[in-house]
Amino acid sequence: MLLFRWMLLLALLTSLVCFMFYAGTGNLRFRHYGWVVLKWALIAAFGFFAVLIMERVG
């Protein structure tokens, strides 16, 4: 559980750094990387919370 939280935090920070690089350089590649990492981080977070909810219900 703790490992998953750290991985999720690292993915969100990675996305933030990519967006900061995009803002600094204007290179569209960094914006694309930021969106891809953010998308997968949110999918993982929703999956994680779905498992937590299912544990509480069941």
N, C-alpha and C positions, 0 to 999 in steps of 0.2 A: 504494500500500500504506500509506504513512504517512498519507495523507489519510483512508483508511478507518478506520485506528486512532483518529485524532483524532475522527472523526465518531461512532464507537462509544463512545469515552470521554465525549464530550459528551452523547450520549443517556443513558448510565448516570447521569451527574451530574444531568441534567435530571430523570430519574426520582427520584433521591434528594432533590432539592430539592422536588419535588411531594409526596413522602411527608413531608418535614419540614413543609411548609405544612399538610398534612392533620393532622399531630400537633399543630401549633400552633393551628390554627383549628377543627379538627373538621369542616370542610366536606368533604362526600363527593365533591365535584367534583374536588378535588385528588388524592384516592385513586384515582379513576377515571383521571385523566390519567396518574398514576404507573404504574398497571398497563398502560395502553395503550402508553406509551413503553417500559416495561421489556419487554413482550412483543415489540415490533418490534425492540428492540435485541438481544434473545436470538436471534430468528430471523435477523437479519443476522449475528450472530456465528457461529451454526452454519453458515450459508451460506459465510461467509468461511473458516472452518476446513475445511469440506468441499472448497472449491477448493484450499486449501493441501495437503490430504491427496492429492487427485487429482493435483496437480502432482508430488508426491513419488513416487506410485505409477507414474504414466505417464511 
